[in-house]
Amino acid sequence: LGGFTALLTAAQVPDQVRAVALLNSAGQFRNANKEVRNDVDDEDESPVEKFMFKPLKEAIQRLILGVVFWQSKRPSRIRSVLKS
């Protein structure tokens, strides 16, 4: 919906828009004919990988994404991005 709004606005006021960039406007792309395969099957994982490394990796990823999301929605950050 946001991508459509940006394109519609750019089309209506072309003198005020230099360019429009759509980032991840359609989600992730993948080949529908290609079979999805995990690099590591669940049976091949050692207990250390399964119960220690994998949950730790997922927790770190969630933490980083949470911090990035928190930073991006701060009003001062939004203001500085819009002014630049």
N, C-alpha and C positions, 0 to 999 in steps of 0.2 A: 504494500500500500504506500509506503514511503517513497519507493522508487518511482511509482506511477505519479505521485504528487510532484516529485522533483522534475520529472520529464514534462509533465503537463505545464507546470509553471515556467519552465525554460522555453517551451514552445510558445507560450502566450506572451512572454516578454523577452524576446531574443536580444534586444538591445541592451538589456541589463545582465545577461548571462554570457559568460565567456565559454564555459564548458560544464558538463555534468558528468560526474563519475559515479557509477553504481557499483558499490562494493558488496559482493556476495548477494546480489539481487535475487538469485534463483536458488540459493542454498548450495549444498554440495553436489558436485557432478560425479557420476560414476557410469561405467559402461553397464547397461542393463543385461547384456549378453554374457558378460564375464562373471564367473562364479566368485562370490565373496569368500575369501579364505583368511583365517587368522594366521599370523606368522608363527604363533606358538599355540598349539592345541592345549586344551585343559589337561589332557592326560599326560602330556609331556612336561608340564610344569612341576618343578620340585616343590615340596611343602614350603621351603624358605621363600621361593619366588611367589608362590600362591598366597601365602599368609603374611608375608612381611614386605617384600619389595613392591608387589602390585598395589596393595592398599596404601603404602607410603607414597608411591608415585601418584596415585589418584588423589590423595589428600593434598599433596603439594600442588597439583594442577588446579584443584578446586580453590585452594587458598590464593594462588596467583590470579585466577580468573575473578575471584571475589574482590581482590584489591584493585584490579584493573577496572572492574565494573563500578566499584565505589568511587574511584578516582574520576572516572569519566562522567559520573552524574553529579559531581559537586558543582554548585552554581558558579563558583569562581573559575573553575576549569572550563565550563561551558561558555562563560563570558569571554575568557581569553581566546578560545578557539574561534568564536564568532567575530571577534575584533580583528583577528589576524587574517 
